[in-house]
Each structure stands twice: as C-alpha cells, then as structure tokens.
C-alpha cells in the first residue's frame, strides 16, 4: 500500500530522511505534477488527501475537525502527547548546536525584511513592523544529525503516521517561541513557487504546525481571509499537542499560492 506521495514499507516505517537537511538538493526535473520530484500533489490530489485524512483519523476516534474546505484547514487535537512535546522542546534547547535565532523587531519595507534592536515594533505600530519578541530554532542549520535527536525523530515519525506524507520532501523542523508582547503579523508560509521549482522539496504546499504550550491569554493563530464564527476571520487557540494542517497552494492549482491561508500569530 502506498501513502500520499510516499511508500509505507513492509512494517509501515517512515521513509528515510533525506541526507541534506536544508532541502536544497536539486531535482532532476522541474515540478509540474506529483510524479516529479518537487511536488507532493497533482491537480486535485490535495482534495483527496484531506478527505482521506479526515475519514481515516475520524474512524480511529482521532479528535479531528475540518475548519475549512476551501481552502483546506484542519485541526487535530492530541496530535502530540505531552511527553513527546517535552522531548521536542528539549531537543531544541539542549546540545552543542541549539543556538536559537532571537528577534526583537522584524521590519519589512522596500529593502526587504531585516531585524533591529530596540522598541520600534508595538502592537499599534505601522505595517512595516512584521514581528516582535520571538526566537526560533531550526533543525539542521548547524547540526546535520539533528533529525536523529529523540524529540525530533519522534515528531517526524508522528507526522508520517498521521499524514502518510513522505517527509523526504519536507522542510526543516522549526521551533518558535514567543515572549510576552510577541506577535507575528499576517504572512504566508509558501515560498516563491517559480523560484523553488528546482528544489528537492519544491515550494511549500502544506503547513503542519503543532502548539507546544498552553497560553493563558492571546497567542491565537488567526486566518483573516477564512470565514469563522466571529468577524475578523477564523482564530485557533493554542493547546498543548494540538496541530493545524493547511494548504499553502490551491487544490486545483498546486503550484499557485493560495493567498487565503495568510495568517498571523496574535499578541501574547
């Protein structure tokens, strides 16, 4: 039996991770359909993937809820157990290669995105202020063996068990922490599709995000262009182990960015 764009193996093992953790290995052909190296989906395949995901997990008693079908946005509670969450956090904080990239202010203007120290970004500052007060650990930047750390390996195995998507076409694991007053304004996760057609992982077509902590107040993930029960878009509260998976590109045009899944991390 084959999963979505990946072989299960005789015992259902996760396929071997690619040797290049930066996902910059060149594909032999540009992506254009699911039979080529850089694309997970052909036209229409994304709809089938999400429907099968919901049917399979719902039948298993999984806490899964479809928040939107156009574009696709699915919430999965209990995706990671607390001990797996703690192991992933530990993997991002321990070892000789666990330096976190720290950002006080991220300014976006005609010169691109850049960081500054100080207090230029506030919740009420202008549109040039993209984000404030967060740190990020990216698996594999300095440690090629990062994927073998217990917390990371367990997380990657869980992704494979739930989605049946081969992570050999995935990006590096990112662990982001927001401090008090931190936020990240509306942005999109997909990379430039045309500019990444020759990358092994291709352009980002899906995002899977897991919350690693509960938050007393704020910190929601808001999708302003997806209708929700309240005005202002659809907002999801952080809960330990809860996962969101959404489409970064159109289901019928998998190499075209779907702007409707722009989202933001609300003020903590």
C-alpha positions as CSV (number, residue, x, y, z in Angstrom):
1,X,0.0,0.0,0.0
2,X,1.2,3.5,-0.8
3,X,0.6,6.6,1.2
4,X,0.3,10.1,-0.2
5,X,3.5,10.6,-2.2
6,X,5.5,8.1,-0.2
7,X,6.0,4.4,0.4
8,X,4.8,2.9,3.7
9,X,7.3,0.0,3.7
10,X,6.5,-3.6,5.0
11,X,6.1,-2.5,8.6
12,X,4.7,0.9,8.0
13,X,8.0,2.6,8.8
14,X,8.6,6.3,7.9
15,X,10.8,6.7,4.8
16,X,14.4,7.5,5.4
17,X,15.0,11.2,5.8
18,X,16.9,12.9,3.0
19,X,20.6,13.4,3.7
20,X,20.5,17.1,3.0
21,X,18.5,18.6,5.9
22,X,18.3,22.0,4.2
23,X,16.2,20.6,1.4
24,X,18.2,22.2,-1.3
25,X,19.1,19.1,-3.2
26,X,18.4,19.8,-6.9
27,X,15.5,17.9,-8.5
28,X,16.3,16.4,-11.9
29,X,13.1,17.8,-13.4
30,X,11.1,20.9,-12.5
31,X,7.9,20.1,-10.6
32,X,4.7,20.1,-12.5
33,X,2.8,17.1,-11.3
34,X,3.1,14.6,-8.4
35,X,5.3,12.2,-10.4
36,X,8.1,14.7,-10.4
37,X,10.5,15.2,-7.6
38,X,9.4,18.5,-6.0
39,X,5.6,18.4,-5.9
40,X,3.5,16.5,-3.4
41,X,0.3,16.8,-5.4
42,X,-1.0,16.8,-8.9
43,X,-4.1,18.8,-9.7
44,X,-7.0,17.7,-7.5
45,X,-4.9,15.4,-5.3
46,X,-4.9,17.8,-2.4
47,X,-8.7,17.4,-2.0
48,X,-8.4,13.7,-2.0
49,X,-5.6,13.8,0.6
50,X,-7.6,15.9,3.1
51,X,-10.7,13.8,2.6
52,X,-8.8,10.6,3.2
53,X,-7.0,12.1,6.2
54,X,-10.3,13.1,7.8
55,X,-12.0,9.7,7.1
56,X,-9.1,7.6,8.4
57,X,-8.5,9.6,11.6
58,X,-12.2,10.1,12.3
59,X,-12.7,6.3,12.0
60,X,-9.8,5.8,14.5
61,X,-11.5,8.1,17.1
62,X,-9.0,10.9,16.5
63,X,-10.0,14.4,17.6
64,X,-10.1,15.9,14.1
65,X,-12.1,18.8,12.8
66,X,-12.3,20.4,9.4
67,X,-12.3,24.2,9.9
68,X,-12.4,25.0,6.2
69,X,-12.6,23.1,3.0
70,X,-11.8,26.0,0.6
71,X,-9.0,26.5,1.4
72,X,-8.3,23.4,3.4
73,X,-7.6,23.9,7.2
74,X,-7.8,21.0,9.6
75,X,-7.4,21.0,13.4
76,X,-6.2,17.8,15.2
77,X,-6.2,17.8,19.0
78,X,-3.9,15.4,20.7
79,X,-1.6,15.2,17.7
80,X,1.4,15.0,20.1
81,X,1.3,13.7,23.6
82,X,2.8,15.8,26.4
83,X,5.9,13.7,26.8
84,X,6.6,14.0,23.0
85,X,6.1,17.7,23.3
86,X,8.6,17.9,26.1
87,X,11.1,15.8,24.1
88,X,10.8,18.1,21.1
89,X,11.3,21.2,23.3
90,X,14.3,19.6,24.9
91,X,15.8,18.7,21.5
92,X,15.6,22.4,20.6
93,X,17.2,23.6,23.8
94,X,20.0,21.1,24.5
95,X,23.2,20.0,22.8
96,X,26.1,22.0,21.2
97,X,24.0,23.1,18.2
98,X,20.9,24.5,19.9
99,X,21.5,28.2,19.5
100,X,18.2,30.0,18.9
101,X,17.9,32.9,16.5
102,X,16.4,35.7,18.5
103,X,14.4,38.6,17.1
104,X,13.4,41.7,18.9
105,X,11.9,43.6,15.9
106,X,11.4,42.5,12.3
107,X,10.9,45.4,9.9
108,X,9.6,44.8,6.4
109,X,9.9,47.6,3.9
110,X,11.2,48.3,0.4
111,X,14.6,46.9,1.4
112,X,13.1,43.6,2.4
113,X,12.9,42.1,5.9
114,X,15.5,42.9,8.5
115,X,15.9,42.8,12.2
116,X,16.6,45.7,14.6
117,X,17.1,46.0,18.3
118,X,15.0,48.3,20.4
119,X,11.4,49.1,20.7
120,X,10.3,50.0,17.2
121,X,7.6,47.4,17.0
122,X,4.5,47.7,19.0
123,X,1.0,46.2,18.5
124,X,-0.1,49.6,17.3
125,X,2.9,50.4,15.1
126,X,2.6,50.7,11.3
127,X,2.5,48.0,8.7
128,X,6.3,47.9,8.4
129,X,6.5,46.1,11.7
130,X,6.2,42.4,10.8
131,X,7.0,40.7,14.1
132,X,8.4,41.2,17.6
133,X,9.9,39.3,20.5
134,X,10.3,35.8,19.3
135,X,13.1,33.2,19.0
136,X,13.4,30.4,16.5
137,X,15.4,27.1,16.4
138,X,15.8,25.5,13.0
139,X,16.8,21.8,13.0
140,X,19.9,21.2,10.8
141,X,21.3,24.7,10.5
142,X,24.5,23.7,12.4
143,X,23.8,20.1,13.2
144,X,23.3,17.7,10.3
145,X,22.4,14.9,12.7
146,X,19.6,17.0,14.3
147,X,16.8,14.8,12.8
148,X,18.1,11.9,14.9
149,X,17.6,13.6,18.2
150,X,14.9,11.8,20.1
151,X,12.4,14.6,20.2
152,X,12.8,15.5,16.5
153,X,12.8,11.9,15.3
154,X,9.6,11.1,17.3
155,X,7.9,14.2,15.9
156,X,8.8,13.3,12.3
157,X,7.6,9.7,12.9
158,X,4.3,11.1,14.2
159,X,3.9,13.3,11.1
160,X,4.3,10.2,8.9
161,X,1.9,8.0,11.0
162,X,-0.9,10.6,10.8
163,X,-0.5,12.1,7.3
164,X,1.2,9.3,5.4
165,X,3.2,12.0,3.6
166,X,6.8,11.4,2.9
167,X,8.9,13.9,4.9
168,X,11.7,13.5,2.5
169,X,10.0,16.3,0.7
170,X,9.6,18.4,3.8
171,X,11.3,21.5,5.1
172,X,13.4,21.6,8.3
173,X,11.7,21.4,11.7
174,X,11.3,24.9,13.2
175,X,10.6,25.5,16.9
176,X,9.4,29.1,17.6
177,X,8.9,30.7,21.0
178,X,7.1,34.0,21.5
179,X,7.8,36.1,24.6
180,X,5.4,38.4,26.4
181,X,4.3,41.1,23.9
182,X,5.4,38.9,20.9
183,X,3.5,38.6,17.7
184,X,3.9,37.9,14.0
185,X,1.7,39.9,11.6
186,X,-0.1,38.4,8.6
187,X,2.2,36.5,6.3
188,X,2.2,33.4,4.1
189,X,4.2,30.2,4.6
190,X,4.7,29.2,1.0
191,X,7.9,30.1,-0.7
192,X,8.2,31.6,-4.2
193,X,6.8,28.8,-6.3
194,X,8.6,29.6,-9.6
195,X,11.9,30.2,-7.8
196,X,11.8,26.9,-6.0
197,X,10.7,24.6,-8.8
198,X,14.2,23.0,-8.9
199,X,14.5,22.4,-5.1
200,X,14.1,18.8,-4.0
201,X,11.2,19.8,-1.7
202,X,9.7,22.2,-4.1
203,X,7.6,25.1,-3.0
204,X,5.7,24.7,0.3
205,X,2.3,23.2,-0.5
206,X,1.3,22.3,3.0
207,X,2.0,23.6,6.5
208,X,1.7,21.4,9.6
209,X,2.1,23.3,12.9
210,X,1.9,22.0,16.5
211,X,1.4,24.0,19.6
212,X,3.9,23.1,22.3
213,X,2.4,25.1,25.2
214,X,-0.9,26.3,26.6
215,X,-1.2,30.1,26.7
216,X,-3.1,31.9,29.4
217,X,-4.2,34.7,27.0
218,X,-3.6,35.6,23.4
219,X,-1.3,33.8,21.1
220,X,-4.0,32.6,18.8
221,X,-3.4,31.8,15.1
222,X,-5.7,33.9,13.0
223,X,-6.6,33.4,9.4
224,X,-8.2,36.7,8.4
225,X,-9.3,35.6,5.0
226,X,-11.1,32.4,6.1
227,X,-14.6,32.9,7.5
228,X,-15.1,32.0,11.1
229,X,-17.9,32.2,13.7
230,X,-16.9,35.7,14.6
231,X,-16.0,38.7,12.4
232,X,-12.3,39.1,11.5
233,X,-11.6,35.7,10.2
234,X,-11.0,32.3,11.8
235,X,-9.0,32.1,15.0
236,X,-7.5,29.0,16.7
237,X,-6.4,28.9,20.4
238,X,-3.1,27.3,21.4
239,X,-3.4,24.0,23.2
240,X,-0.6,21.6,24.0
241,X,-0.3,18.9,21.4
242,X,-2.9,20.5,19.1
243,X,-1.9,20.5,15.4
244,X,-3.1,22.5,12.4
245,X,-2.5,21.5,8.8
246,X,-3.5,23.7,6.0
247,X,-3.0,24.1,2.2
248,X,-0.5,26.8,1.1
249,X,-1.4,26.4,-2.5
250,X,-4.7,25.8,-4.4
251,X,-6.1,22.3,-4.5
252,X,-6.7,22.5,-8.3
253,X,-3.5,24.5,-8.9
254,X,-0.9,23.0,-6.6
255,X,1.9,25.3,-7.9
256,X,-0.1,28.5,-7.3
257,X,0.0,30.1,-3.8
258,X,-3.4,30.4,-2.1
259,X,-3.5,33.8,-0.5
260,X,-6.5,32.8,1.6
261,X,-4.2,30.9,4.0
262,X,-2.3,34.0,5.1
263,X,-2.3,34.0,8.9
264,X,-0.8,35.7,11.9
265,X,0.3,34.9,15.4
266,X,-1.7,37.2,17.7
267,X,-0.3,39.2,20.5
268,X,0.9,37.1,23.5
